[in-house]
Amino acid sequence: MQQYVGRQRQLDIWDRIWYDDQGNVVIFQRPNIWLIAWAVTDIVSLFTSGHASNILWWVGTGLLIIWSGLEIVLGVNYFRRALGLLVLVLAVAAAFKIGL
């Protein structure tokens, strides 16, 4: 990404896919609370059984859907927004048992 001194450069589609507003390539970010909570509920559900496991799975799926929705709306670049959309589609498909 080229830097222009004194004026702002119009970002092309390639830049909008990979770069954030500060010019950093962003593919991986530190997980936020929604993603951490999903991982914890998913791991805990592996060690439980019956109704508790089912509840934890649904809570985890809900947390993952919230994360993906936030990523779609607030993602720093188009790659992160597309990642949120992909995760949303997969989470909804898993919740409704739709094979992809």
Biopython code that builds the backbone (N, CA, C, O; Angstrom):
import numpy as np
from Bio.PDB.StructureBuilder import StructureBuilder

atoms = [
    (1, "MET", "N", (0.843, -1.171, 0.000)),
    (1, "MET", "CA", (0.000, 0.000, 0.000)),
    (1, "MET", "C", (0.885, 1.230, 0.000)),
    (1, "MET", "O", (1.748, 1.374, 0.865)),
    (2, "GLN", "N", (0.687, 2.090, -0.930)),
    (2, "GLN", "CA", (1.515, 3.282, -1.043)),
    (2, "GLN", "C", (1.002, 4.367, -0.115)),
    (2, "GLN", "O", (-0.201, 4.517, 0.095)),
    (3, "GLN", "N", (1.933, 5.111, 0.430)),
    (3, "GLN", "CA", (1.586, 6.228, 1.297)),
    (3, "GLN", "C", (1.734, 7.525, 0.503)),
    (3, "GLN", "O", (2.729, 7.733, -0.192)),
    (4, "TYR", "N", (0.741, 8.381, 0.616)),
    (4, "TYR", "CA", (0.783, 9.679, -0.030)),
    (4, "TYR", "C", (0.831, 10.744, 1.051)),
    (4, "TYR", "O", (-0.015, 10.773, 1.945)),
    (5, "VAL", "N", (1.823, 11.617, 0.966)),
    (5, "VAL", "CA", (1.995, 12.668, 1.965)),
    (5, "VAL", "C", (1.135, 13.855, 1.571)),
    (5, "VAL", "O", (1.166, 14.302, 0.425)),
    (6, "GLY", "N", (0.369, 14.363, 2.524)),
    (6, "GLY", "CA", (-0.401, 15.577, 2.290)),
    (6, "GLY", "C", (-1.801, 15.340, 1.744)),
    (6, "GLY", "O", (-2.631, 16.248, 1.799)),
    (7, "ARG", "N", (-2.088, 14.180, 1.232)),
    (7, "ARG", "CA", (-3.437, 13.901, 0.751)),
    (7, "ARG", "C", (-3.752, 12.433, 0.957)),
    (7, "ARG", "O", (-2.858, 11.589, 1.028)),
    (8, "GLN", "N", (-5.030, 12.148, 1.049)),
    (8, "GLN", "CA", (-5.421, 10.759, 1.248)),
    (8, "GLN", "C", (-5.553, 10.070, -0.091)),
    (8, "GLN", "O", (-6.007, 10.653, -1.076)),
    (9, "ARG", "N", (-5.148, 8.829, -0.102)),
    (9, "ARG", "CA", (-5.204, 8.015, -1.302)),
    (9, "ARG", "C", (-6.503, 7.238, -1.313)),
    (9, "ARG", "O", (-6.951, 6.753, -0.274)),
    (10, "GLN", "N", (-7.103, 7.120, -2.467)),
    (10, "GLN", "CA", (-8.305, 6.309, -2.618)),
    (10, "GLN", "C", (-7.894, 4.842, -2.617)),
    (10, "GLN", "O", (-7.068, 4.425, -3.429)),
    (11, "LEU", "N", (-8.471, 4.056, -1.705)),
    (11, "LEU", "CA", (-8.106, 2.652, -1.605)),
    (11, "LEU", "C", (-8.806, 1.855, -2.695)),
    (11, "LEU", "O", (-10.002, 2.029, -2.931)),
    (12, "ASP", "N", (-8.059, 0.982, -3.358)),
    (12, "ASP", "CA", (-8.685, 0.101, -4.337)),
    (12, "ASP", "C", (-9.200, -1.148, -3.629)),
    (12, "ASP", "O", (-8.991, -1.313, -2.427)),
    (13, "ILE", "N", (-9.860, -2.009, -4.355)),
    (13, "ILE", "CA", (-10.507, -3.179, -3.766)),
    (13, "ILE", "C", (-9.487, -4.107, -3.109)),
    (13, "ILE", "O", (-9.769, -4.672, -2.052)),
    (14, "TRP", "N", (-8.322, -4.272, -3.702)),
    (14, "TRP", "CA", (-7.289, -5.137, -3.133)),
    (14, "TRP", "C", (-6.852, -4.625, -1.757)),
    (14, "TRP", "O", (-6.677, -5.411, -0.825)),
    (15, "ASP", "N", (-6.678, -3.324, -1.637)),
    (15, "ASP", "CA", (-6.301, -2.734, -0.351)),
    (15, "ASP", "C", (-7.412, -2.906, 0.679)),
    (15, "ASP", "O", (-7.136, -3.179, 1.847)),
    (16, "ARG", "N", (-8.646, -2.752, 0.261)),
    (16, "ARG", "CA", (-9.773, -2.887, 1.190)),
    (16, "ARG", "C", (-9.951, -4.328, 1.667)),
    (16, "ARG", "O", (-10.510, -4.558, 2.739)),
    (17, "ILE", "N", (-9.482, -5.300, 0.882)),
    (17, "ILE", "CA", (-9.573, -6.697, 1.308)),
    (17, "ILE", "C", (-8.593, -6.973, 2.437)),
    (17, "ILE", "O", (-8.963, -7.620, 3.417)),
    (18, "TRP", "N", (-7.378, -6.513, 2.333)),
    (18, "TRP", "CA", (-6.322, -6.934, 3.250)),
    (18, "TRP", "C", (-5.911, -5.907, 4.292)),
    (18, "TRP", "O", (-5.446, -6.298, 5.363)),
    (19, "TYR", "N", (-6.059, -4.616, 4.033)),
    (19, "TYR", "CA", (-5.524, -3.584, 4.917)),
    (19, "TYR", "C", (-6.610, -2.941, 5.770)),
    (19, "TYR", "O", (-7.769, -2.853, 5.367)),
    (20, "ASP", "N", (-6.201, -2.488, 6.975)),
    (20, "ASP", "CA", (-7.108, -1.710, 7.807)),
    (20, "ASP", "C", (-6.900, -0.222, 7.529)),
    (20, "ASP", "O", (-6.175, 0.137, 6.601)),
    (21, "ASP", "N", (-7.522, 0.634, 8.312)),
    (21, "ASP", "CA", (-7.438, 2.083, 8.081)),
    (21, "ASP", "C", (-6.040, 2.651, 8.310)),
    (21, "ASP", "O", (-5.699, 3.697, 7.758)),
    (22, "GLN", "N", (-5.230, 1.971, 9.117)),
    (22, "GLN", "CA", (-3.871, 2.446, 9.385)),
    (22, "GLN", "C", (-2.840, 1.878, 8.414)),
    (22, "GLN", "O", (-1.651, 2.170, 8.544)),
    (23, "GLY", "N", (-3.269, 1.080, 7.452)),
    (23, "GLY", "CA", (-2.354, 0.519, 6.475)),
    (23, "GLY", "C", (-1.725, -0.797, 6.893)),
    (23, "GLY", "O", (-0.764, -1.247, 6.270)),
    (24, "ASN", "N", (-2.254, -1.423, 7.943)),
    (24, "ASN", "CA", (-1.732, -2.715, 8.400)),
    (24, "ASN", "C", (-2.503, -3.850, 7.744)),
    (24, "ASN", "O", (-3.723, -3.786, 7.595)),
    (25, "VAL", "N", (-1.768, -4.899, 7.351)),
    (25, "VAL", "CA", (-2.430, -6.099, 6.850)),
    (25, "VAL", "C", (-3.033, -6.808, 8.053)),
    (25, "VAL", "O", (-2.330, -7.114, 9.017)),
    (26, "VAL", "N", (-4.345, -7.072, 7.996)),
    (26, "VAL", "CA", (-5.028, -7.709, 9.127)),
    (26, "VAL", "C", (-5.717, -8.971, 8.631)),
    (26, "VAL", "O", (-6.711, -8.919, 7.908)),
    (27, "ILE", "N", (-5.164, -10.102, 9.039)),
    (27, "ILE", "CA", (-5.780, -11.393, 8.752)),
    (27, "ILE", "C", (-6.201, -12.031, 10.071)),
    (27, "ILE", "O", (-7.304, -12.567, 10.182)),
    (28, "PHE", "N", (-5.326, -11.975, 11.067)),
    (28, "PHE", "CA", (-5.594, -12.535, 12.373)),
    (28, "PHE", "C", (-5.568, -11.411, 13.398)),
    (28, "PHE", "O", (-4.702, -10.538, 13.356)),
    (29, "GLN", "N", (-6.523, -11.442, 14.318)),
    (29, "GLN", "CA", (-6.548, -10.478, 15.411)),
    (29, "GLN", "C", (-6.635, -11.237, 16.726)),
    (29, "GLN", "O", (-7.002, -12.412, 16.758)),
    (30, "ARG", "N", (-6.297, -10.557, 17.794)),
    (30, "ARG", "CA", (-6.464, -11.147, 19.121)),
    (30, "ARG", "C", (-7.948, -11.394, 19.333)),
    (30, "ARG", "O", (-8.758, -10.502, 19.081)),
    (31, "PRO", "N", (-8.328, -12.600, 19.795)),
    (31, "PRO", "CA", (-9.757, -12.904, 19.969)),
    (31, "PRO", "C", (-10.418, -11.968, 20.975)),
    (31, "PRO", "O", (-9.823, -11.610, 21.992)),
    (32, "ASN", "N", (-11.651, -11.579, 20.680)),
    (32, "ASN", "CA", (-12.397, -10.746, 21.609)),
    (32, "ASN", "C", (-13.209, -11.623, 22.554)),
    (32, "ASN", "O", (-13.136, -12.850, 22.481)),
    (33, "ILE", "N", (-13.974, -11.005, 23.432)),
    (33, "ILE", "CA", (-14.673, -11.736, 24.485)),
    (33, "ILE", "C", (-15.667, -12.751, 23.925)),
    (33, "ILE", "O", (-15.845, -13.822, 24.505)),
    (34, "TRP", "N", (-16.313, -12.432, 22.812)),
    (34, "TRP", "CA", (-17.310, -13.343, 22.237)),
    (34, "TRP", "C", (-16.659, -14.628, 21.739)),
    (34, "TRP", "O", (-17.195, -15.719, 21.933)),
    (35, "LEU", "N", (-15.521, -14.497, 21.108)),
    (35, "LEU", "CA", (-14.817, -15.671, 20.590)),
    (35, "LEU", "C", (-14.201, -16.496, 21.723)),
    (35, "LEU", "O", (-14.192, -17.726, 21.662)),
    (36, "ILE", "N", (-13.694, -15.831, 22.740)),
    (36, "ILE", "CA", (-13.141, -16.536, 23.893)),
    (36, "ILE", "C", (-14.246, -17.297, 24.621)),
    (36, "ILE", "O", (-14.063, -18.453, 25.003)),
    (37, "ALA", "N", (-15.400, -16.641, 24.812)),
    (37, "ALA", "CA", (-16.523, -17.291, 25.493)),
    (37, "ALA", "C", (-17.016, -18.491, 24.693)),
    (37, "ALA", "O", (-17.359, -19.522, 25.272)),
    (38, "TRP", "N", (-17.053, -18.367, 23.361)),
    (38, "TRP", "CA", (-17.451, -19.505, 22.520)),
    (38, "TRP", "C", (-16.490, -20.677, 22.713)),
    (38, "TRP", "O", (-16.923, -21.817, 22.882)),
    (39, "ALA", "N", (-15.195, -20.399, 22.688)),
    (39, "ALA", "CA", (-14.204, -21.465, 22.840)),
    (39, "ALA", "C", (-14.340, -22.141, 24.206)),
    (39, "ALA", "O", (-14.250, -23.365, 24.300)),
    (40, "VAL", "N", (-14.553, -21.362, 25.255)),
    (40, "VAL", "CA", (-14.693, -21.935, 26.598)),
    (40, "VAL", "C", (-15.931, -22.824, 26.672)),
    (40, "VAL", "O", (-15.858, -23.947, 27.172)),
    (41, "THR", "N", (-17.074, -22.329, 26.174)),
    (41, "THR", "CA", (-18.287, -23.153, 26.229)),
    (41, "THR", "C", (-18.149, -24.406, 25.375)),
    (41, "THR", "O", (-18.660, -25.465, 25.738)),
    (42, "ASP", "N", (-17.466, -24.293, 24.253)),
    (42, "ASP", "CA", (-17.271, -25.460, 23.396)),
    (42, "ASP", "C", (-16.390, -26.502, 24.074)),
    (42, "ASP", "O", (-16.676, -27.697, 24.005)),
    (43, "ILE", "N", (-15.336, -26.065, 24.719)),
    (43, "ILE", "CA", (-14.443, -26.993, 25.414)),
    (43, "ILE", "C", (-15.154, -27.623, 26.614)),
    (43, "ILE", "O", (-15.048, -28.829, 26.835)),
    (44, "VAL", "N", (-15.875, -26.813, 27.385)),
    (44, "VAL", "CA", (-16.588, -27.351, 28.539)),
    (44, "VAL", "C", (-17.657, -28.348, 28.103)),
    (44, "VAL", "O", (-17.891, -29.345, 28.787)),
    (45, "SER", "N", (-18.308, -28.085, 26.966)),
    (45, "SER", "CA", (-19.348, -29.006, 26.501)),
    (45, "SER", "C", (-18.785, -30.377, 26.136)),
    (45, "SER", "O", (-19.518, -31.366, 26.144)),
    (46, "LEU", "N", (-17.500, -30.446, 25.818)),
    (46, "LEU", "CA", (-16.878, -31.732, 25.521)),
    (46, "LEU", "C", (-16.765, -32.614, 26.758)),
    (46, "LEU", "O", (-16.725, -33.840, 26.649)),
    (47, "PHE", "N", (-16.714, -31.988, 27.937)),
    (47, "PHE", "CA", (-16.551, -32.726, 29.182)),
    (47, "PHE", "C", (-17.864, -32.927, 29.933)),
    (47, "PHE", "O", (-17.872, -33.466, 31.040)),
    (48, "THR", "N", (-18.959, -32.501, 29.340)),
    (48, "THR", "CA", (-20.266, -32.708, 29.955)),
    (48, "THR", "C", (-21.078, -33.641, 29.073)),
    (48, "THR", "O", (-20.673, -33.972, 27.958)),
    (49, "SER", "N", (-22.214, -34.055, 29.579)),
    (49, "SER", "CA", (-23.056, -34.931, 28.783)),
    (49, "SER", "C", (-24.518, -34.571, 29.012)),
    (49, "SER", "O", (-24.858, -33.851, 29.950)),
    (50, "GLY", "N", (-25.353, -35.074, 28.158)),
    (50, "GLY", "CA", (-26.790, -34.902, 28.296)),
    (50, "GLY", "C", (-27.258, -33.485, 28.048)),
    (50, "GLY", "O", (-26.799, -32.805, 27.130)),
    (51, "HIS", "N", (-28.185, -33.056, 28.892)),
    (51, "HIS", "CA", (-28.832, -31.755, 28.722)),
    (51, "HIS", "C", (-27.839, -30.597, 28.861)),
    (51, "HIS", "O", (-27.925, -29.619, 28.119)),
    (52, "ALA", "N", (-26.909, -30.699, 29.794)),
    (52, "ALA", "CA", (-25.921, -29.634, 30.000)),
    (52, "ALA", "C", (-25.058, -29.437, 28.762)),
    (52, "ALA", "O", (-24.764, -28.303, 28.382)),
    (53, "SER", "N", (-24.656, -30.519, 28.139)),
    (53, "SER", "CA", (-23.853, -30.428, 26.919)),
    (53, "SER", "C", (-24.640, -29.748, 25.803)),
    (53, "SER", "O", (-24.102, -28.928, 25.058)),
    (54, "ASN", "N", (-25.919, -30.100, 25.698)),
    (54, "ASN", "CA", (-26.769, -29.501, 24.673)),
    (54, "ASN", "C", (-26.946, -28.001, 24.905)),
    (54, "ASN", "O", (-26.884, -27.217, 23.958)),
    (55, "ILE", "N", (-27.166, -27.599, 26.148)),
    (55, "ILE", "CA", (-27.314, -26.179, 26.464)),
    (55, "ILE", "C", (-26.027, -25.422, 26.161)),
    (55, "ILE", "O", (-26.058, -24.340, 25.574)),
    (56, "LEU", "N", (-24.895, -25.995, 26.563)),
    (56, "LEU", "CA", (-23.608, -25.336, 26.283)),
    (56, "LEU", "C", (-23.360, -25.214, 24.789)),
    (56, "LEU", "O", (-22.803, -24.213, 24.337)),
    (57, "TRP", "N", (-23.763, -26.215, 24.017)),
    (57, "TRP", "CA", (-23.577, -26.135, 22.571)),
    (57, "TRP", "C", (-24.401, -24.990, 21.991)),
    (57, "TRP", "O", (-23.907, -24.234, 21.153)),
    (58, "TRP", "N", (-25.645, -24.856, 22.427)),
    (58, "TRP", "CA", (-26.492, -23.774, 21.926)),
    (58, "TRP", "C", (-25.984, -22.404, 22.355)),
    (58, "TRP", "O", (-26.011, -21.455, 21.571)),
    (59, "VAL", "N", (-25.521, -22.299, 23.602)),
    (59, "VAL", "CA", (-24.949, -21.029, 24.063)),
    (59, "VAL", "C", (-23.713, -20.694, 23.235)),
    (59, "VAL", "O", (-23.546, -19.556, 22.798)),
    (60, "GLY", "N", (-22.847, -21.680, 23.019)),
    (60, "GLY", "CA", (-21.655, -21.459, 22.206)),
    (60, "GLY", "C", (-21.988, -21.062, 20.780)),
    (60, "GLY", "O", (-21.334, -20.188, 20.212)),
    (61, "THR", "N", (-22.988, -21.687, 20.202)),
    (61, "THR", "CA", (-23.406, -21.329, 18.841)),
    (61, "THR", "C", (-23.943, -19.910, 18.803)),
    (61, "THR", "O", (-23.675, -19.164, 17.860)),
    (62, "GLY", "N", (-24.700, -19.536, 19.827)),
    (62, "GLY", "CA", (-25.194, -18.155, 19.909)),
    (62, "GLY", "C", (-24.057, -17.155, 20.016)),
    (62, "GLY", "O", (-24.084, -16.107, 19.371)),
    (63, "LEU", "N", (-23.059, -17.473, 20.827)),
    (63, "LEU", "CA", (-21.895, -16.595, 20.962)),
    (63, "LEU", "C", (-21.134, -16.473, 19.648)),
    (63, "LEU", "O", (-20.662, -15.391, 19.299)),
    (64, "LEU", "N", (-21.014, -17.568, 18.926)),
    (64, "LEU", "CA", (-20.325, -17.545, 17.637)),
    (64, "LEU", "C", (-21.107, -16.726, 16.613)),
    (64, "LEU", "O", (-20.513, -16.032, 15.788)),
    (65, "ILE", "N", (-22.428, -16.803, 16.662)),
    (65, "ILE", "CA", (-23.257, -15.998, 15.755)),
    (65, "ILE", "C", (-23.120, -14.518, 16.090)),
    (65, "ILE", "O", (-23.060, -13.685, 15.186)),
    (66, "ILE", "N", (-23.071, -14.180, 17.375)),
    (66, "ILE", "CA", (-22.857, -12.776, 17.768)),
    (66, "ILE", "C", (-21.506, -12.293, 17.264)),
    (66, "ILE", "O", (-21.409, -11.206, 16.694)),
    (67, "TRP", "N", (-20.449, -13.100, 17.470)),
    (67, "TRP", "CA", (-19.118, -12.711, 16.988)),
    (67, "TRP", "C", (-19.120, -12.484, 15.483)),
    (67, "TRP", "O", (-18.581, -11.490, 14.997)),
    (68, "SER", "N", (-19.730, -13.409, 14.749)),
    (68, "SER", "CA", (-19.707, -13.287, 13.291)),
    (68, "SER", "C", (-20.509, -12.073, 12.831)),
    (68, "SER", "O", (-20.114, -11.398, 11.881)),
    (69, "GLY", "N", (-21.627, -11.787, 13.491)),
    (69, "GLY", "CA", (-22.396, -10.591, 13.144)),
    (69, "GLY", "C", (-21.606, -9.317, 13.394)),
    (69, "GLY", "O", (-21.632, -8.397, 12.577)),
    (70, "LEU", "N", (-20.904, -9.260, 14.520)),
    (70, "LEU", "CA", (-20.061, -8.097, 14.803)),
    (70, "LEU", "C", (-18.921, -7.983, 13.797)),
    (70, "LEU", "O", (-18.557, -6.879, 13.391)),
    (71, "GLU", "N", (-18.367, -9.103, 13.399)),
    (71, "GLU", "CA", (-17.277, -9.094, 12.416)),
    (71, "GLU", "C", (-17.782, -8.605, 11.058)),
    (71, "GLU", "O", (-17.076, -7.880, 10.357)),
    (72, "ILE", "N", (-18.997, -8.997, 10.686)),
    (72, "ILE", "CA", (-19.573, -8.545, 9.412)),
    (72, "ILE", "C", (-19.769, -7.039, 9.427)),
    (72, "ILE", "O", (-19.471, -6.361, 8.443)),
    (73, "VAL", "N", (-20.265, -6.520, 10.528)),
    (73, "VAL", "CA", (-20.579, -5.090, 10.608)),
    (73, "VAL", "C", (-19.348, -4.243, 10.910)),
    (73, "VAL", "O", (-19.184, -3.168, 10.333)),
    (74, "LEU", "N", (-18.483, -4.710, 11.805)),
    (74, "LEU", "CA", (-17.374, -3.892, 12.294)),
    (74, "LEU", "C", (-15.991, -4.374, 11.862)),
    (74, "LEU", "O", (-14.986, -3.840, 12.331)),
    (75, "GLY", "N", (-15.918, -5.365, 10.983)),
    (75, "GLY", "CA", (-14.627, -5.885, 10.551)),
    (75, "GLY", "C", (-13.742, -4.802, 9.957)),
    (75, "GLY", "O", (-14.233, -3.896, 9.282)),
    (76, "VAL", "N", (-12.433, -4.890, 10.205)),
    (76, "VAL", "CA", (-11.515, -3.829, 9.782)),
    (76, "VAL", "C", (-11.221, -3.848, 8.289)),
    (76, "VAL", "O", (-10.760, -2.847, 7.740)),
    (77, "ASN", "N", (-11.479, -4.964, 7.628)),
    (77, "ASN", "CA", (-11.282, -5.029, 6.186)),
    (77, "ASN", "C", (-12.267, -6.042, 5.598)),
    (77, "ASN", "O", (-12.991, -6.715, 6.332)),
    (78, "TYR", "N", (-12.284, -6.140, 4.291)),
    (78, "TYR", "CA", (-13.245, -7.033, 3.640)),
    (78, "TYR", "C", (-12.966, -8.503, 3.931)),
    (78, "TYR", "O", (-13.893, -9.312, 3.958)),
    (79, "PHE", "N", (-11.705, -8.859, 4.148)),
    (79, "PHE", "CA", (-11.379, -10.242, 4.494)),
    (79, "PHE", "C", (-12.031, -10.623, 5.814)),
    (79, "PHE", "O", (-12.638, -11.689, 5.919)),
    (80, "ARG", "N", (-11.911, -9.760, 6.828)),
    (80, "ARG", "CA", (-12.504, -10.046, 8.133)),
    (80, "ARG", "C", (-14.031, -10.094, 8.047)),
    (80, "ARG", "O", (-14.665, -10.906, 8.721)),
    (81, "ARG", "N", (-14.617, -9.239, 7.228)),
    (81, "ARG", "CA", (-16.072, -9.258, 7.060)),
    (81, "ARG", "C", (-16.525, -10.524, 6.346)),
    (81, "ARG", "O", (-17.557, -11.098, 6.695)),
    (82, "ALA", "N", (-15.766, -10.962, 5.356)),
    (82, "ALA", "CA", (-16.095, -12.210, 4.661)),
    (82, "ALA", "C", (-15.924, -13.402, 5.592)),
    (82, "ALA", "O", (-16.705, -14.352, 5.530)),
    (83, "LEU", "N", (-14.919, -13.365, 6.450)),
    (83, "LEU", "CA", (-14.729, -14.416, 7.443)),
    (83, "LEU", "C", (-15.931, -14.482, 8.385)),
    (83, "LEU", "O", (-16.405, -15.570, 8.713)),
    (84, "GLY", "N", (-16.420, -13.330, 8.816)),
    (84, "GLY", "CA", (-17.608, -13.295, 9.658)),
    (84, "GLY", "C", (-18.818, -13.871, 8.957)),
    (84, "GLY", "O", (-19.603, -14.595, 9.570)),
    (85, "LEU", "N", (-18.983, -13.560, 7.676)),
    (85, "LEU", "CA", (-20.103, -14.093, 6.905)),
    (85, "LEU", "C", (-19.997, -15.609, 6.753)),
    (85, "LEU", "O", (-20.994, -16.317, 6.887)),
    (86, "LEU", "N", (-18.807, -16.102, 6.477)),
    (86, "LEU", "CA", (-18.595, -17.545, 6.348)),
    (86, "LEU", "C", (-18.917, -18.268, 7.654)),
    (86, "LEU", "O", (-19.594, -19.296, 7.643)),
    (87, "VAL", "N", (-18.437, -17.740, 8.769)),
    (87, "VAL", "CA", (-18.696, -18.356, 10.065)),
    (87, "VAL", "C", (-20.186, -18.293, 10.389)),
    (87, "VAL", "O", (-20.733, -19.244, 10.948)),
    (88, "LEU", "N", (-20.845, -17.200, 10.051)),
    (88, "LEU", "CA", (-22.287, -17.087, 10.287)),
    (88, "LEU", "C", (-23.053, -18.149, 9.510)),
    (88, "LEU", "O", (-23.937, -18.805, 10.061)),
    (89, "VAL", "N", (-22.721, -18.322, 8.241)),
    (89, "VAL", "CA", (-23.394, -19.333, 7.420)),
    (89, "VAL", "C", (-23.166, -20.731, 7.991)),
    (89, "VAL", "O", (-24.102, -21.526, 8.077)),
    (90, "LEU", "N", (-21.927, -21.034, 8.382)),
    (90, "LEU", "CA", (-21.630, -22.351, 8.936)),
    (90, "LEU", "C", (-22.300, -22.576, 10.287)),
    (90, "LEU", "O", (-22.771, -23.680, 10.562)),
    (91, "ALA", "N", (-22.349, -21.547, 11.136)),
    (91, "ALA", "CA", (-22.989, -21.694, 12.444)),
    (91, "ALA", "C", (-24.495, -21.892, 12.311)),
    (91, "ALA", "O", (-25.075, -22.722, 13.010)),
    (92, "VAL", "N", (-25.125, -21.139, 11.426)),
    (92, "VAL", "CA", (-26.557, -21.302, 11.208)),
    (92, "VAL", "C", (-26.841, -22.673, 10.590)),
    (92, "VAL", "O", (-27.812, -23.333, 10.960)),
    (93, "ALA", "N", (-26.005, -23.095, 9.662)),
    (93, "ALA", "CA", (-26.177, -24.416, 9.059)),
    (93, "ALA", "C", (-26.039, -25.519, 10.104)),
    (93, "ALA", "O", (-26.788, -26.495, 10.080)),
    (94, "ALA", "N", (-25.089, -25.368, 11.013)),
    (94, "ALA", "CA", (-24.920, -26.361, 12.078)),
    (94, "ALA", "C", (-26.104, -26.340, 13.043)),
    (94, "ALA", "O", (-26.551, -27.387, 13.510)),
    (95, "ALA", "N", (-26.607, -25.139, 13.339)),
    (95, "ALA", "CA", (-27.738, -25.032, 14.274)),
    (95, "ALA", "C", (-28.989, -25.676, 13.721)),
    (95, "ALA", "O", (-29.757, -26.284, 14.467)),
    (96, "PHE", "N", (-29.208, -25.552, 12.411)),
    (96, "PHE", "CA", (-30.395, -26.123, 11.794)),
    (96, "PHE", "C", (-30.118, -27.466, 11.118)),
    (96, "PHE", "O", (-30.962, -28.010, 10.406)),
    (97, "LYS", "N", (-28.913, -27.985, 11.360)),
    (97, "LYS", "CA", (-28.491, -29.283, 10.820)),
    (97, "LYS", "C", (-28.636, -29.359, 9.295)),
    (97, "LYS", "O", (-29.157, -30.329, 8.744)),
    (98, "ILE", "N", (-28.157, -28.301, 8.638)),
    (98, "ILE", "CA", (-28.154, -28.236, 7.187)),
    (98, "ILE", "C", (-26.756, -28.615, 6.720)),
    (98, "ILE", "O", (-25.792, -27.936, 7.076)),
    (99, "GLY", "N", (-26.619, -29.648, 5.954)),
    (99, "GLY", "CA", (-25.306, -30.067, 5.472)),
    (99, "GLY", "C", (-24.845, -29.169, 4.336)),
    (99, "GLY", "O", (-25.606, -28.860, 3.418)),
    (100, "LEU", "N", (-23.601, -28.760, 4.414)),
    (100, "LEU", "CA", (-23.050, -27.909, 3.343)),
    (100, "LEU", "C", (-22.010, -28.666, 2.562)),
    (100, "LEU", "O", (-21.429, -28.125, 1.621)),
]
sb = StructureBuilder()
sb.init_structure("model")
sb.init_model(0)
sb.init_chain("A")
sb.init_seg("    ")
for serial, (resi, resn, name, xyz) in enumerate(atoms, 1):
    if name == "N":
        sb.init_residue(resn, " ", resi, " ")
    sb.init_atom(name, np.array(xyz, "f"), 0.0, 1.0, " ", f" {name:<3s}", serial, name[0])
structure = sb.get_structure()
